[in-house]
Amino acid sequence: MSDSTCCKPETRAMAASFVGVVGSFLLIGALAWLVVGQKPPAVDAALATSRKATREKLEREAAAELVKFAVDPNKENLARLSVDRAMEVLVAEWGEGSEAGRAKLLERLESSKAVQSFE
């Protein structure tokens, strides 16, 4: 049995720790490089065209709904106004002063809460 040692046990422990730390950094770096280096799957051209057409159709329909006026037949006293017209109505209602507009708002609230009596 040979009793020759080149380093103290503390030095060996320090060297082993250093090699372990450097090795783990290299391992994590290699895994990160593999993940980042992957190319995303190619998008099917037909599917991309279909998605674009669907999005454009929905945007056209949404833009048309913003300028449309409609009365809801299922609900009484409910109408949909265009955004421009709704702003005009709001300014006309609240333009007189906040007290008059608030009174009208409270009046509409109370009338919507009224329960009909069937006696």
Secondary structure by P-SEA (a helix, b strand, c coil): ccccccccaaaaaaaaaaaaaaaaaaaaaaaaaaaaacccccccaaaaaaaaaaaaaaaaaaaaaaabbbbccccccbbbbcaaaaaaaaaaaacccaaaaaaaaaaaaaaaabbbbcc
